[in-house]
Amino acid sequence: MKRLSLRLSLCLSRRLSLCLSRRLSRRLSRRLSRRLSRRLSRRLSRRLSRRLNLSLSSLLCLSLRLSSLRRLSSLRRLSLSGASPASGASPAAGSAPAACASPA
């Protein structure tokens, strides 16, 4: 009888310890996964924001260059046709901005 009760108690204690360890490991893994996901999301958001900032600035520079090229081509057309350029449009206005002259 004592052996049987001893075996039962050992079995129960093993099961309880396994169950508890599983619960603890789940909780720990959840906490760790949350921390890791936060860190990863921060890193990814930083990287993405840097890339987006770069791409936005490059798009801005491209649009400015395109607008300056349009101005230059319209000025050339006007000068070829012999008409005087409109007020406010000067060859200096057609040049690209200094911020976009050299790529970052």
C-alpha atoms as one frame of an Amber mdcrd trajectory, in Angstrom:
protein
   0.000   0.000   0.000   2.809   2.350   0.854   4.532   1.621  -2.463   1.357
   2.306  -4.352   0.810   5.608  -2.592   4.460   6.523  -3.115   4.189   5.767
  -6.823   0.977   7.738  -7.074   2.492  10.707  -5.301   5.587  10.577  -7.514
   3.471  10.364 -10.639   1.269  13.211  -9.492   4.238  15.360  -8.559   5.836
  14.721 -11.967   2.617  15.612 -13.747   2.196  18.724 -11.660   5.754  19.801
 -12.240   5.379  19.188 -15.982   2.143  21.117 -16.068   3.624  23.975 -14.083
   6.767  24.046 -16.169   4.680  24.135 -19.336   2.605  26.999 -18.003   5.709
  28.864 -16.923   7.430  28.229 -20.196   4.367  29.453 -22.065   4.273  32.621
 -20.017   7.982  33.168 -20.444   7.818  32.470 -24.137   4.919  34.900 -24.490
   6.840  37.580 -22.640   9.963  36.947 -24.639   8.071  36.894 -27.898   6.386
  40.194 -26.998   9.719  41.774 -26.159  11.328  40.437 -29.287   8.420  41.511
 -31.442   8.582  45.009 -29.952  12.309  45.234 -30.586  11.963  43.883 -34.091
   9.070  46.176 -34.873  11.082  49.155 -33.614  14.078  48.172 -35.713  11.943
  47.539 -38.762  10.049  50.779 -38.322  13.347  52.675 -38.035  14.721  51.022
 -41.152  11.521  51.550 -43.063  11.286  55.169 -41.993  14.881  55.740 -43.087
  14.192  54.125 -46.447  10.955  56.026 -46.815  12.657  59.290 -45.932  15.355
  58.580 -48.481  12.863  57.607 -51.135  10.689  60.628 -50.386  13.638  62.968
 -50.586  14.801  61.366 -53.823  11.280  61.663 -55.234  11.187  65.288 -54.217
  14.511  65.904 -55.931  13.330  64.097 -59.050  10.148  66.135 -59.203  12.118
  69.346 -58.751  14.521  68.322 -61.486  11.653  67.462 -63.806   9.977  70.783
 -63.185  13.260  72.598 -63.811  13.761  70.626 -67.025  10.250  71.562 -68.126
  11.003  75.207 -67.438  14.241  74.989 -69.392  12.582  73.293 -72.345   9.798
  75.876 -72.393  12.393  78.668 -72.236  14.306  77.095 -75.124  11.125  76.838
 -77.166  10.355  80.467 -76.446  13.863  81.577 -77.349  13.801  79.527 -80.552
  10.446  80.955 -81.539  11.721  84.488 -80.855   9.149  85.357 -78.232  10.202
  86.947 -74.972   9.954  84.750 -71.859   7.057  85.349 -69.516   7.611  87.530
 -66.493   9.126  85.658 -63.555  10.643  82.936 -65.730  14.368  83.295 -65.923
  17.157  80.879 -66.838  18.241  80.839 -63.187  14.797  79.548 -62.220  15.349
  76.521 -64.436  18.434  75.307 -62.626  18.152  72.442 -60.164  18.106  73.286
 -56.453  21.385  73.029 -54.550  19.976  70.375 -52.183  19.395  68.002 -55.088
  22.655  68.683 -56.920  24.547  65.923 -55.102  22.889  62.635 -54.107  22.825
  61.963 -50.348
